[in-house]
């Protein structure tokens, strides 16, 4: 599987962020369809409904990918797959012990100054203060476990302490549309502010053309970092977050499809044609018939 680090904001200590990225990327790379690769069949098929209407089919199940990821993550030390925090379902949880230095602000009334310095250094728009302020308060007032990226000129506002801390990192793996991606990020935000996690990792498709709309071409599963960037998703983040994008290694019309039950499946050509449409008829192992246009 192709993976890309879309965001690592630097608030998590490097040793912690490296563990998160390594575990998540390993869990993604263990999703395989052909030999050691994640190859997707993007062929288009249709089904004839009971009213004889011909409609396109979603051939690849999104749950195949998410369930495999959850399972792979659960096999790693100090990691959980799908679970519940504060009555909310999340796709995974990574627990990491940290022994090192961390920063706490001396005067919590200076949090706004820190937040605006960060906005200035990153050339962000001022309206992101609405998400940065509660994030900085959660990091530097409520907790003692975070770094200060690129803010050396205000380091005097902080106390530095040697700490032993057990991080809890919430994982969200999103294969839906853009609205679903924003809901997943907001879920992580809320879990952070309520003290249930110390940071998050959000995973979705890298882009539409080479990932989302080729895996699920006839569905609305078009969520991707390409779409999120078009909608200024960074302004919605209110917790220390790592973002990782994924895409198939390649596409092949001979590869198996992704089944909803977690198994791969193929279609067999019956070498018959539908009498009304002249479409070729293929069958699945359970007897379901699929139609393919002969062009």
ZIDA-V388785 format. One record per backbone hydrogen bond with DSSP energy under -0.5 kcal/mol. NH is the residue of the N-H (numbers start at 1). CO is the residue of the C=O. Records with the same first field share a line. If there is no record, write none. Layout:
BEGIN
NH->CO, CO
END
This chain:
BEGIN
2->247
4->245
6->4, 243
7->243
9->241
16->13
17->13
18->14
19->15
20->16
21->17
22->18
23->19
24->20
25->21
26->22
27->23
28->24
29->25
30->26
31->28
32->30
33->37
34->37
37->34
39->37
40->250
41->256
42->40
46->291
47->55
49->47, 53
52->49
55->47, 53
57->45
59->57
61->258
64->61
65->61
66->62
67->63
68->64
69->65
70->66
71->67
72->68
73->69
74->70
75->71, 72
76->73
79->76
80->93
83->90
85->88
88->85
90->83
91->171
92->171
93->80
94->169
95->78
96->167
98->165
100->163
102->161
103->146
104->159
105->140
106->157
108->106
110->107
111->108
114->110
115->111
116->112
117->113
118->114
119->115
120->116
121->117
122->118
123->119, 120
124->119
128->125
129->126
130->127
131->128
132->128
133->129
135->131
136->132
137->133
138->134
139->135
140->136
141->137
142->137
145->139
146->103
147->11
151->148
154->151
155->152
157->154
158->155
159->104
161->102
163->100
165->98
167->96, 165
169->94
170->168, 199
171->92
172->201
174->172, 203
175->173
181->177
182->178
183->179
184->180
185->181
186->182
187->183
188->184
189->185
190->186
191->187
192->188
193->189
194->190
195->192
196->191
197->191
198->168
199->168
200->240
201->170
202->242
203->172
204->244
205->223
206->246
211->208
212->207
213->208
214->208, 211
215->211
216->212
219->216
222->220
223->176
225->205
226->206
228->224
229->225
230->226
231->227, 228
232->229
233->228
235->232
236->233
237->234
242->200
243->7
244->202
245->4
246->204
247->2
249->38
250->38
252->40
255->252
257->265
259->257, 263
262->259
265->257
268->283
270->281
272->281
274->279
278->274
280->292
281->272
282->280, 290
283->268
284->288
287->284
290->282
291->46
292->280
295->293
END
